[in-house]
Amino acid sequence: MNLDLLLWTACCLAETAVIGLLLYRRLWRMFPVFFLYVVEALTGDVGLAIVFRSYHSSYRTWYLAGTIADSVLLFGVLVELAWSILRPIRASLSYRALIPVIGLILAVGAAIWPFAALPGVSDVSRETHLILHLQQTVSILQIIFFLALIGSSQILSIGWRDRELQIATGLGVYSFVSIGVAIFQLHQGSYVQYRHLFRIEVCGYICCLLYWIVSFVQQEAKRREFTPQMQNFLLAAAGAAHSSRVALNGPHTDRKRKPGKP
């Protein structure tokens, strides 16, 4: 068994283990988008291997389609994590609160896009350039989300035993490896060196999967409440949004009429 086949097998087995733990721990109910992402990653790895062996000429198109699917799902994972972090006060929030969360992540991604293109790749095909650009944008977005989550962990009352931070840590650390490999690959002159760096990236992904396996095997810590300051801030923000909605729609839309009353 050659090294590439060994890494591919280890990757598929680790992804299968993560999916099994998500089902066993019933975490797929809490993080359905993340569950879909891991399932898509496993089916994508198997599918691309089949395409590479049997339909080699279509491999680049399939890889581009898989990259787009990964990027969309990863964006959904970030939104899902942000919404899950608000669990302690979600009973006081409507699903309309998702709109600013989605808008904020989209805005950060749009701000990253112009700066995410790697230098020195102008001579590659349009498809390859789009793949690299999209991968780097999503990777940087994951790193920013991961660092922001760590920086505000005390305020948000989350720790390393909380699933949100565990998932974000795996994605963030792997993104660091992915970007580092992409930068080094630009300065490699031979295909052999390129393949060695690609294997390092695959090893980084396997380490990410192993971290999730170790984390999900352990029992999740009971989620702590927000600090009073954070809870008051979020509830005040929700109250301000509700007041604005009432002002726009009129007070009669938020109040049920009593029988017999005009």
Secondary structure as the mmCIF struct_conf table of DSSP 4:
data_model
#
loop_
_struct_conf.conf_type_id
_struct_conf.id
_struct_conf.beg_label_comp_id
_struct_conf.beg_label_asym_id
_struct_conf.beg_label_seq_id
_struct_conf.end_label_comp_id
_struct_conf.end_label_asym_id
_struct_conf.end_label_seq_id
HELX_RH_AL_P HELX_RH_AL_P1 LEU A 3 TYR A 24
TURN_TY1_P TURN_TY1_P1 ARG A 25 ARG A 26
HELX_RH_AL_P HELX_RH_AL_P2 LEU A 27 MET A 30
HELX_RH_AL_P HELX_RH_AL_P3 PRO A 32 SER A 54
HELX_RH_3T_P HELX_RH_3T_P1 HIS A 56 SER A 58
HELX_RH_AL_P HELX_RH_AL_P4 TYR A 59 ILE A 85
TURN_TY1_P TURN_TY1_P2 LEU A 86 LEU A 86
HELX_RH_3T_P HELX_RH_3T_P2 ARG A 87 SER A 92
HELX_RH_3T_P HELX_RH_3T_P3 TYR A 95 ALA A 97
HELX_RH_AL_P HELX_RH_AL_P5 LEU A 98 ILE A 112
HELX_RH_3T_P HELX_RH_3T_P4 TRP A 113 PHE A 115
BEND BEND1 ALA A 117 ALA A 117
HELX_LH_PP_P HELX_LH_PP_P1 LEU A 118 LEU A 118
TURN_TY1_P TURN_TY1_P3 PRO A 119 GLY A 120
TURN_TY1_P TURN_TY1_P4 SER A 122 ASP A 123
BEND BEND2 VAL A 124 VAL A 124
HELX_RH_AL_P HELX_RH_AL_P6 ARG A 126 GLY A 151
TURN_TY1_P TURN_TY1_P5 SER A 152 SER A 152
HELX_RH_AL_P HELX_RH_AL_P7 SER A 153 LEU A 156
TURN_TY1_P TURN_TY1_P6 SER A 157 SER A 157
TURN_TY1_P TURN_TY1_P7 TRP A 160 ARG A 161
BEND BEND3 ASP A 162 ASP A 162
HELX_RH_AL_P HELX_RH_AL_P8 ARG A 163 GLN A 185
TURN_TY1_P TURN_TY1_P8 LEU A 186 HIS A 187
BEND BEND4 SER A 190 SER A 190
HELX_RH_AL_P HELX_RH_AL_P9 TYR A 191 VAL A 217
BEND BEND5 GLN A 218 GLN A 218
HELX_LH_PP_P HELX_LH_PP_P2 GLN A 219 THR A 227
HELX_RH_AL_P HELX_RH_AL_P10 PRO A 228 ASN A 249
HELX_RH_3T_P HELX_RH_3T_P5 PRO A 251 ASP A 254
BEND BEND6 ARG A 255 ARG A 255
HELX_LH_PP_P HELX_LH_PP_P3 LYS A 256 LYS A 258
TURN_TY1_P TURN_TY1_P9 PRO A 259 GLY A 260
#
